[in-house]
Amino acid sequence: MAFGNYLTLLGRLGAGRTAYATVVFPIVALAISTAFEGYTWRPASLCGVLLVLLGNLLVVSNRQALYRLSTFRARA
């Protein structure tokens, strides 16, 4: 079932975006582990999750938004 869902995602989003979506799978696993197994979050795991989310945001967002962000930082 999971592999079928992955192939559906691959067909709808394409290989590039699907590759970035697969990076989020461990975050889902951590959330499930927290809910059902009592996983305790540590600073390193929080930093890892934040880095994954930031990386995905940068890759998936459009280039114009990234350009505006970079020029905003240059002016500041």
Secondary structure, 3 states (H helix, E strand, C coil): CHHHHHHHHHHHHCHHHHHHHHCCHHHHHHHHHHHHHCCCCCHHHHHHHHHHHHHHHHHHCCHHHHHHHHHHHHHC
